[in-house]
Amino acid sequence: MNIILSGCCGRMGHQVAEACAAQGFTVRFGVDMKAEPYASFPVYDSFSSQKAEDGDVVIDFSLPSCLDSLLDFCVPSGTPLVIATTGYTPEDEAKILRASSRIAVFRSANMSLGIHVLKLLARKAAALLDGFDIEIVEKHHNQKLDAPSGTALMLYESVKKADSILMTDRTPLHRKRDPREIGISSVRGGTVPGEHEVGFYGRGEKILISHSAQDRSIFAMGALKAALFLDGIRNRPGLYSMDDMIQL
Ligand SMILES: NC(=O)c1ccc[n+]([C@@H]2O[C@H](COP(=O)([O-])OP(=O)(O)OC[C@H]3O[C@@H](n4cnc5c(N)ncnc54)[C@H](O)[C@@H]3O)[C@@H](O)[C@H]2O)c1
């Protein structure tokens, strides 16, 4: 498979390039504003400056600011797109949804299978543990730009009820915890690739379900699996998730 790697000079871009080499995928070209080639594939500073090359699937680990140029390349060329970048605004989300009516888009804020299982377990626990307070804690390295993490927000979506209130900062408040609140606390430090814990706190007992990514390669391998999945359904536009991939 020929992969186009967006954000190729970043931490995850390097991981995906390594995983491609190890798994027999070809990186056709990379795009990154740093434009620092480090392997055998060419690196362009933007999609508009690349030389009319094509590939089977684009894998994107960049920043939300890349979104327009990414979609301007993928949609007209009909290239399926794996989006792993996090931190999008609601306007960005709408653009991704519009694009997915024309091309196949896979999107997950976390490409690891383990986090997907954590999400399923947390959803089940939330349904069973009526009346428990739910608090999510996430930890990441000190270079991460967005907070809370996209994965923490995804976990929130999996445990929330119709009347839940997302709470990411209690400091301006001076009151007891509203039972409808679901808090997300973000820790930033060192080189932590990603830790997520969903806690269910009841009267006299608590249940903690957690996932710890010990190596970024799990995200890269997940992105390659998603690329294979999209290649298999390349003529079926839509917005696909880890749920779809696992079911198929
Ligand atoms: N879905 C997942 O499983 C998963 C896992 C890890 C990281 N992420 C997300 O992936 C993204 C990248 O993470 P990272 O740790 O590799 O970050 P990083 O900062 O190391 O890399 C981002 C790269 O994108 C490039 N870039 C930024 N703006 C650009 C632009 N306008 N045009 C071209 N290139 C541009 C930067 O030069 C940089 O090399 C983040 O949003 C992060 O949250 C997702």
PDBQT file of the ligand as one rigid body, heavy atoms in Angstrom, charges set to zero:
ROOT
HETATM    1  N1  LIG A 301      -5.403   9.384  17.348  1.00  0.00    +0.000 N 
HETATM    2  C1  LIG A 301      -4.344   8.955  18.026  1.00  0.00    +0.000 C 
HETATM    3  O1  LIG A 301      -4.219   7.763  18.385  1.00  0.00    +0.000 OA
HETATM    4  C2  LIG A 301      -3.244   9.922  18.378  1.00  0.00    +0.000 A 
HETATM    5  C3  LIG A 301      -2.083   9.479  19.048  1.00  0.00    +0.000 A 
HETATM    6  C4  LIG A 301      -1.060  10.410  19.275  1.00  0.00    +0.000 A 
HETATM    7  C5  LIG A 301      -1.217  11.726  18.865  1.00  0.00    +0.000 A 
HETATM    8  N2  LIG A 301      -2.372  12.126  18.247  1.00  0.00    +0.000 N 
HETATM    9  C6  LIG A 301      -2.566  13.463  17.744  1.00  0.00    +0.000 C 
HETATM   10  O2  LIG A 301      -1.806  13.575  16.543  1.00  0.00    +0.000 OA
HETATM   11  C7  LIG A 301      -1.396  14.941  16.382  1.00  0.00    +0.000 C 
HETATM   12  C8  LIG A 301       0.121  14.983  16.194  1.00  0.00    +0.000 C 
HETATM   13  O3  LIG A 301       0.763  14.524  17.370  1.00  0.00    +0.000 OA
HETATM   14  P1  LIG A 301       2.356  14.576  17.496  1.00  0.00    +0.000 P 
HETATM   15  O4  LIG A 301       2.639  14.188  18.903  1.00  0.00    +0.000 OA
HETATM   16  O5  LIG A 301       2.983  13.818  16.384  1.00  0.00    +0.000 OA
HETATM   17  O6  LIG A 301       2.601  16.137  17.318  1.00  0.00    +0.000 OA
HETATM   18  P2  LIG A 301       3.898  16.876  16.760  1.00  0.00    +0.000 P 
HETATM   19  O7  LIG A 301       3.757  18.305  17.154  1.00  0.00    +0.000 OA
HETATM   20  O8  LIG A 301       5.128  16.140  17.148  1.00  0.00    +0.000 OA
HETATM   21  O9  LIG A 301       3.749  16.753  15.165  1.00  0.00    +0.000 OA
HETATM   22  C9  LIG A 301       2.861  17.531  14.391  1.00  0.00    +0.000 C 
HETATM   23  C10 LIG A 301       3.543  17.792  13.055  1.00  0.00    +0.000 C 
HETATM   24  O10 LIG A 301       2.611  18.491  12.208  1.00  0.00    +0.000 OA
HETATM   25  C11 LIG A 301       3.335  19.500  11.527  1.00  0.00    +0.000 C 
HETATM   26  N3  LIG A 301       2.428  20.595  11.148  1.00  0.00    +0.000 N 
HETATM   27  C12 LIG A 301       1.783  21.430  11.994  1.00  0.00    +0.000 A 
HETATM   28  N4  LIG A 301       1.049  22.330  11.298  1.00  0.00    +0.000 NA
HETATM   29  C13 LIG A 301       1.257  22.046   9.995  1.00  0.00    +0.000 A 
HETATM   30  C14 LIG A 301       0.779  22.629   8.779  1.00  0.00    +0.000 A 
HETATM   31  N5  LIG A 301      -0.088  23.660   8.778  1.00  0.00    +0.000 N 
HETATM   32  N6  LIG A 301       1.186  22.085   7.594  1.00  0.00    +0.000 NA
HETATM   33  C15 LIG A 301       2.041  21.021   7.595  1.00  0.00    +0.000 A 
HETATM   34  N7  LIG A 301       2.523  20.434   8.721  1.00  0.00    +0.000 NA
HETATM   35  C16 LIG A 301       2.135  20.936   9.897  1.00  0.00    +0.000 A 
HETATM   36  C17 LIG A 301       4.395  19.988  12.523  1.00  0.00    +0.000 C 
HETATM   37  O11 LIG A 301       5.495  20.622  11.823  1.00  0.00    +0.000 OA
HETATM   38  C18 LIG A 301       4.791  18.690  13.216  1.00  0.00    +0.000 C 
HETATM   39  O12 LIG A 301       5.925  18.081  12.594  1.00  0.00    +0.000 OA
HETATM   40  C19 LIG A 301      -1.881  15.692  17.635  1.00  0.00    +0.000 C 
HETATM   41  O13 LIG A 301      -3.121  16.296  17.340  1.00  0.00    +0.000 OA
HETATM   42  C20 LIG A 301      -2.069  14.578  18.658  1.00  0.00    +0.000 C 
HETATM   43  O14 LIG A 301      -3.005  14.891  19.659  1.00  0.00    +0.000 OA
HETATM   44  C21 LIG A 301      -3.371  11.244  18.000  1.00  0.00    +0.000 A 
ENDROOT
TORSDOF 0
